[in-house]
Amino acid sequence: MLHLTAGAQASIISNFASLATTLVHLRKFASAIFDKASARIIPPPNSDSQPQPAYLSRQHRRSTQTLEAFADALDTELRAFDAWCAHREEDIYHARTGSGTKLVVSLLSLEKSIRDQFSQSFAVFLDIVRAIVRRSQRLNTAEPTPLIWTLPDLPQRAAPSSMTALLLDTLLEAVQEHLSMGDGVTTRALVRVFGATAEPVWAMVHKWMHDGMPVRDGQLGQLVQAGQTRSPLSVLADEFFVEDNEMLMLDPDFWADGFTLRNAQALHDHPDVTDVDARPASVPVFLVHVAELVLAAGKVTGLLRALGISTLFEGEHAEDGAINRPWMSKWRPFRGLLENPRIHDLGDGLEQLTASEATVATSENLSRIVYDELIPYADQAHSALAKVLVEECDLWDHRNSIEDLFLMRRGDAMSHFVDVLFNRVSSAM
């Protein structure tokens, strides 16, 4: 350090101090989320060991599955930094004892090594968490940002679904921003965290499309074949963008209003935000184009299960035609979708990027890949329902009968209808 001036030393040490402070804040944030999740799962020492009902569990939940997944992914990045520091210290020790490769150890080389390995990823993560805290609490520019590790204890001013969409949208925006800046190290770290954070919502999409809408009607619920489905009163997660309006299946408005997209008040209506987004705040931006598709597919699957129709769930035929696979058995995790997209034309200017970077380069590109992943399942479900309606419910015969009556294609049918109508009118007078 003798070759450095006092100012240079202070500047380098200040950078280390800033990084250390950032890491402490992120560790305390992840620890706070883990503590809340553990308190929700592990019962107190003197409490009954029976699990809580779903509605009570939701009331006591102070963090979403997506937020917990984000904290876990963040903790993975922090542990990777700790491991790198341990390996670096080991290399320095071996170099000093003469048992390893010779190294030139200096503050400047250490600072450069950290920058080359991690770039600005931790500072970006801290900015993301602060932005989430501010927007979820709807703070204006004059209000200070609360300490990030107090987020689980702050008042819940945003619906869980809106919080989930906000977190995923913020991460995706950060990925695209640093990708456009050419910061590959930070981009790759953000992509890893984004992929892990999106897994819970992606799993909810799979469960909704695979199991279908929950059945609340007693008579139809008894028709569900054992072993084919889940409990008739299974509860949708509060952070999922599909909302259960708790209507009976025999209600005339059930198909249109029984299950809908959540329309929570948009967080983007805040005075600090000038870009007002008209979409539902519960739907992440990369799922906007498939939200209605997912909603409809889950309704179709649920209806088939409620009617006891096993056509869709008997299995998917393998390429050799000899083996049947369970319904939606080829479902891929979200991180697998990012790393191995099923389409190869990722757009102009994206050829030099890795598959995961190219996939999230634009929201439109990611939405297109997600759509291509989901559309085969949706088409298969709708085809099964159409087959049931046509072959088992005699849809065309009913349609022809209605046309014969109201379009007067059969005069005797209309004549009989008019006679019955006038007879009833006459008897009532």
Secondary structure, DSSP 8 states (H G I E B T S, - for coil): -TTS-HHHHHHHHHHHHHHHHHHHHHHHHHHHHHHHHHHHHS--TTS--S---HHHHHHH--S-HHHHHHHHHHHHHHHHHHHHHHHHHHHHHHHHHTSS------HHHHHHHHHHHHTTHHHHHHHHHHHHHHHHHT--TTS----GGGGGGS---S-HHHHHHHHHHHHHHHHHHHHHTT-HHHHHHHHHHHHHHHHHHHHHHHHHHHH-S----HHHHTTS-TTSS--TT----TTSSEEE----TTSTTHHHHTEEE-----GGGSTT--S---S-TTS-GGGGGGHHHHHHHHHHHHHHHHTT--TTTS-EE-TTSS-EE-TTTT---HHHHHHS-S-----TT-TTS-HHHHHTSSHHHHHHHHHHHHHHHHHHHHHHHHHIIIIIS-HHHHHHHHHHHHTTSSHHHHHHHHHHHHHHHHHH-
